[in-house]
C-alpha cells in the first residue's frame, strides 16, 4: 500500500456515507410518491456508492490502484448518466375531483372542484408573514 491509502479510504467512506444517505432518502421519497425520477435518483446514487465500494475493494484487496480507479470512475460515469436521466424523466400531474353538496340535504346544487396535487398552496405566502 502507498501513502495515499488513508486518503482514498477516507474519501470512499465519505462517499459511502453521504451517497448512501442520499440514495436512501430518494428511495423513501420514491416509495411515498411513486415518481420515476426519484427512483432514478436512488439508482444513480446507488451505482456511484457501489463504484466507491468496488474501487476500495480493488485498491485494498487486490492492491491495484489503477483497477480501483477504473471501477470507481466507470460507476461514477454511469451513476451520473442515470442522474441526468432523472432530470428529464417525465412526471405526471394528478388531478383530484371532489363533489360538494351545498344544500346540506343530500340533493340539490352540487359543484365540482379540481385540485392539482403539484400546485403550491396559495395560503403559504400569506401565512409566512
Protein Blocks (a to p, Z undefined) as FASTA:
>chain_A
ZZklmmmmmmmmmmmmmmmmmmmmmmmmmmmnopaklmmmmmmmmmmmmmmmmmmmmmmm
nopaklmmmmmmmmmmmmmmmmmmmmmpccddddddddddfkonopacdddddddfkbcc
fklmmmmZZ
